[in-house]
Structures are given as C-alpha cells and as structure tokens.
C-alpha cells in the first residue's frame, strides 16, 4: 500500500512539474548543541528544525509529545557501554601503575557490579532495555538465539557480592591489599580514572559506575567531557600509557543489522578498527578461540545456520568473558524535529545515522515536500575528528554530514536494512548449493542462483604486487585453479559515467580500480603507504577473497568472487563503488593523500599518524590542507596518476588534466578538498564556531522523488 | 604499537582464558565410521557439548565413560549437540560413534574444529 502511495506521489509530482534534482532544501546549516534540554527549547522556539541526536530522557520525551509544533522519530540501534582500558591484557601500565582492568577476570566481574536494570529504569526512565551482550534486542539475532540470550542474562545478572569476591581474589593475586576499605598497591591507593561523557544520560551512568567502583574500594577520579574532549584519551592514546581506566561509551548501528555476526571482529579483534585502543587488543593471545570465531562469523565461514549458531553462542559467551567492553543498554531513543519537517529516519540509527537523510530532508506542507529553504539542524557535537574516506573519523557526528554529501551505489532501506539499486540496474548472486542464503520479496533487481561449483576465471584479480604495482591474477597465484562460495555480478547503468561530482568531474572507471587497489595496498609492507593497522584486516580479507573481474567497462559490469556470503542475497553484492568506510573517495582527490602519506607528511589513519608523529589527514580543514594543495600543484603539471602501472590503463591523460583542473578550481572556490557526488555539497566548515554549511547540488542526477517512499 | 603490546604481554606472562574442551582423538574404525574421543581437561564439569563436523549427513551415537547418562543428542547439518544428565567431571570421557561419513573424509578432516564447545565455555 505504501509503495502504491509512493508511486502515486511520484506520478503526481511529475505531472505537476515538481521533480527536483539535488536536495529538497537549498541549504543545511549544522550547529552544535550539547544539551538535549536546550535543544528541545530551541526546537519549540523555531530556532532549529531538527535535533539530530538520539535522546533517551523521559521528561523531554513527554515534553516533545505534548507540543503540537514538534514530532519525533524513534530508533532502536543506539546502545551504551562501559569501555575499559584493557592495556593489552597487562595488569600494569608502562610506568608501573596497577591497572585492574588489564585483568580479563576483573573486567568480566564488572558485569555483576553494574545493575543494568537500574540504568534502564532509573537513569533512562524506561527508554532503554538492559543489554547483557553484543546482541541488540530489536535485531534478528535476538530472535534466532533466544535461549542463548536468556542464559547469558541469567548468568550475568546483577550480583554485587559475586563481582566483589572475584575482584578481591584477583586484586590479591596482583599483590594489592585493602587498607581501611580502600585498595592499595605499593602503599598507594589504586586510582581509577573514569572518563564520563556529559551530552546525555552517560553523565549519570558514569557517576553510577564510579560510585560502584568506589563501593568496591577503588579511588575514582572523574573526568567529565564531551566526545571530542575525551576521544584523544580513550580511543587515540596508547592504552599502556594509562591515561584513563574507564569510559562511558555509546555506539550507533547505522542500519538495521540483519546479521550481527560481523560485529565481534569489530569490537574484540584488531581486524577492523584502526585506533590504538583496538589495535592493542590481545584477544589473539588471551582467547585465540574468540579471535578465530569472530573472524569466521565476519567472513561467514560456516556452512549452515546450525554451525553459525554454535559459533555465535561461543562468540557471545567468550566476548562477555573477555569484556574489554561491557554492554549496558539498548536505547529506545527519539529524535525530535519540527512538525513541518520530513526525512528518512532509520529504524536503527535514527536521523543522525540515516544513510539517506540528505536525499530526503525537506520542509512539508500537508505532508507533501516543499522545494527550497534553509533547514537548521543541531547535533550534540560537530567536527570531532578529521575527515578522510580511508581511515578518517568514524564518529556519528562526523559521518552524519559526510553521508549527506556522498552516496554509495545503492540506497540502504531505513526500514529493514536491505538495499535498493541507485547507480546500478541489477545484480546476480550465485552461491553454493546448501548455503543458508535467502531472497527477500520485492527485490527483483537481484537474482539468487544456487550452483554446485563456482570456478574463478584465471584472469580475475586476486592479489596485488605492491612493489610492481600490478594485480596478481588467479592464473598466476593459483595455476591449479580456484573456486569460491559466492559470486556476484553487478550491472551498472549506461549513464554511470555521466554522474557528476561536486567539482564538475564525472565518475570514471579509474575511481573503481583505485578502490580495488587500496583494498590490498595499505596492508602490504612493500607499499609506500603501508599501514601496520591495516595488515590484520588484509590478512582476513585475503583468507576469503577469491577474485574480481571487470567484465565490461562500458557499461560497467563487475564480477566478484569470494568465500564470504550473506544470509540475504541482496546484501551479497560487491559494487566496488568509490565510497569507502568513511565516505566518498575519487581518484584525483585520494591521489593527493597518497602522495602526502608516501612522503610521510600526512597519514590516512590515526594509528600511523601517531607512529610517524605527523598530522592525521583531513580533506576539509586544518593543517592538512596546505600539504594536500602542495601535492595538487605538483600532480597537475606532471599528470600524476597513482599506481600508474595499473591505473594508467584506465585513466587517460585528458581525464587527468580535467580532474586536477576541476579540483584546483574547486579548492579556489570552496577552500577545501571534500569532493563527493551526493545531493548536498560541503560549502563551508567553521571549526572554531562548530558550524557546517551544506548546499544543494543542483546537478545531482536523480529525481529526489525516487527516495520519497522512505520519508515519514 | 600492536607489536609492543604483544611483546610486553609475553614478558609479563598474561593470563589466558580457558580453551574449549579439546577433542583428544579421532579414530578411524572402518569405511564411513569413526570414533571421536573428547576428554574434559578443564578443572570443572560441563553438561553440554557441541561439535561441528565437516560432512553434513552423518549419524551419531554418544556414550559417557564413568559419568552421567546422555540426556539428549541432536544431529543436524553436521552439528552435534550432546546434553548430559549431569556434569562430565574433570578427566571424564565423552565418546561419539560417527557413521555415514563419506570416504573423502579422514580422521584429520572429519571435524571442522578440534574442540567440543561448551556454554558457558569455561570454568568460573
């Protein structure tokens, strides 16, 4: 019914001549408002139109419900945690201070010390449910494994005395003694530094956990701050330096997660997150089975749902025992907006995690979109860390504006986490007979075929020679032949190469091939931009990657072979579209970053920037820009093509000249180097004032009515 | 940074979380038939075990030596779940008789994991 309505709306708008490319609004002005109460007052007064933050305050919820000028979007994918400084599972920091959280058993005992029911009911006013493991209570895996969820909830239920006994035994093993009710080591109190976020209920959560730790006999130092004030300490510092012990964390799932098995690799191993806190994890040594199973779940290295269930159960128990992170609550948050605003809010991620908020944000009259206007959006914080698409900021507050500037080859459905094609027409998925893969109704753009065998063609690229800068084919690496569990074929639209970028360039096949190269190159020690933090990710990737082949350049058709598959066929497609983990990346922009990193002046990742003691790359602002511009001035006259032995076959000199000229003109006009292809472009950034201005990209190729069915 | 952490870890002797209950031996008996020997080497008892076999269409019988009776046995898609009436104590043996194994599998390739998984997975 909803689809019919959407079709009717599209038809009506076409007849009325209302079709509009680029964003519905002319301009988006993003500002910072750390206080949710103040934000609701600003909304009520009409000073802002959207407060893009997941609020969990019951009193504010009542206030918003009661105001006819306001409405709200509910979301279920945000969650809070207590992150501990695991210090590589060492009980002592490098300066000799005792770190109780370096002991896995003490970390695990914190499950019993923290009363999640209290947090959910008393602190969050019922707008949250207790969370005892990584599984989100609203996502499918909670329904798949209810018995495991229940057993874990029983086992880790609040039991202060039990937790205290475990901690006391472990502290004594470490040589600590309790004097006058206070833990001491080497004659001094054992001090724990708690980093407490202040933007939301985490202030109260942090105080509660600190109180519990004091009740155990620890001396607690409380440091309060907002995200960007605390992130240099908890996520960016070497854990062994001991700048902190505990942190009140929060995460957002940016789409409905239909398979949470991929998350263990993120939170419990070194394979995904490039930041020092996660790169120092010692899971591989402390619990090698957790490390192995996390990767198998990530790569779907199982042949049946029964096998997956065994692995998932182990991962849940073992991750709870390893406990570098204790999950506390799944938030049932709400995002308040003015009643005349519409957009596609994600069921899991709300507004600030929605992949298509920029495609859909609009003023409305009687439920219909109105063209134009400036929409004022506040978030709890802005401009936390540098923007670069390879390994820049992953903060939701940074990714929120980034997502509006760029887009992938597909649109993520904000209601169920499935995909809709955007730049491609259709896809085929082939998987081995018997694997647990299904098709979803209504997604006719994707076909699923079960086959007995998938042979990888000898000319498919399966690896990368970083020294010679050429791909290694299947025929070269596996002369005896190679098979895969899954093959996907993506058929791009004929009009792909007409898709304009914000700087006036158009997408080219070179953008795709660079993405393929970077999938390997960063993790190769022979590379000029080798990053140690990428090595374990590449190792995991190569374990299951079986090849990629460009079948046709125009129209672009790409075949991908892998042993990784997904439970939903629609999610098993590999598009290779130039949209990286942290945003859009086109070859001529990334080329400048590659040059700067090769010369050790900037680095894509924070981990490497610490190692080299240079600036973390930012294409939007700060000291990175003059360095990147220096390389632009060098690249343009020399016609520089990164990885020339390979990319030179896909990029013509005409394209090189045009791209660099466009980028130079863009920088002259805009003062930054953030080039994307989405419905809004980055107009200006004011780091000191914490303001970002996005403007409508009028050359955006698609009629925005295309996304209207997601708007509520 | 990662290397530094590991080096320091080894020097100080970091604590290692308990492994799963290991499969002691896989014994070839006759074409298509194997015995799988599981010994509880952990310092506490366990009453449930899960093993993942490479072939899917196998048949399984389970027996405990000097221990509690088998309460239930579930075999599906190569995953074998054994629930005992009580805990298998330290040193106790669980033996699985596995049939219907295609001849391409050997004692080395019969199991996907050389462990019998338990939940919770270790002593507390």
Boltz contact constraints between the chains, C-beta under 6 A:
constraints:
  - contact:
      token1: [A, 88]
      token2: [B, 5]
      max_distance: 6.0
  - contact:
      token1: [A, 88]
      token2: [B, 9]
      max_distance: 6.0
  - contact:
      token1: [A, 89]
      token2: [B, 14]
      max_distance: 6.0
  - contact:
      token1: [A, 90]
      token2: [B, 8]
      max_distance: 6.0
  - contact:
      token1: [A, 90]
      token2: [B, 12]
      max_distance: 6.0
  - contact:
      token1: [A, 238]
      token2: [B, 1]
      max_distance: 6.0
  - contact:
      token1: [A, 276]
      token2: [B, 1]
      max_distance: 6.0
  - contact:
      token1: [A, 279]
      token2: [B, 1]
      max_distance: 6.0
  - contact:
      token1: [A, 279]
      token2: [B, 2]
      max_distance: 6.0
  - contact:
      token1: [A, 280]
      token2: [B, 5]
      max_distance: 6.0
  - contact:
      token1: [A, 282]
      token2: [B, 9]
      max_distance: 6.0
  - contact:
      token1: [A, 285]
      token2: [B, 9]
      max_distance: 6.0
  - contact:
      token1: [A, 286]
      token2: [B, 16]
      max_distance: 6.0
  - contact:
      token1: [A, 286]
      token2: [B, 17]
      max_distance: 6.0
  - contact:
      token1: [A, 287]
      token2: [B, 17]
      max_distance: 6.0
  - contact:
      token1: [A, 304]
      token2: [B, 77]
      max_distance: 6.0
  - contact:
      token1: [A, 306]
      token2: [B, 76]
      max_distance: 6.0
  - contact:
      token1: [A, 306]
      token2: [B, 77]
      max_distance: 6.0
  - contact:
      token1: [A, 306]
      token2: [B, 79]
      max_distance: 6.0
  - contact:
      token1: [A, 307]
      token2: [B, 52]
      max_distance: 6.0
  - contact:
      token1: [A, 307]
      token2: [B, 79]
      max_distance: 6.0
  - contact:
      token1: [A, 310]
      token2: [B, 50]
      max_distance: 6.0
  - contact:
      token1: [A, 310]
      token2: [B, 52]
      max_distance: 6.0
  - contact:
      token1: [A, 310]
      token2: [B, 79]
      max_distance: 6.0
  - contact:
      token1: [A, 310]
      token2: [B, 117]
      max_distance: 6.0
  - contact:
      token1: [A, 313]
      token2: [B, 119]
      max_distance: 6.0
  - contact:
      token1: [A, 314]
      token2: [B, 117]
      max_distance: 6.0
  - contact:
      token1: [A, 317]
      token2: [B, 119]
      max_distance: 6.0
  - contact:
      token1: [A, 317]
      token2: [B, 120]
      max_distance: 6.0
  - contact:
      token1: [A, 317]
      token2: [B, 121]
      max_distance: 6.0
  - contact:
      token1: [A, 318]
      token2: [B, 121]
      max_distance: 6.0
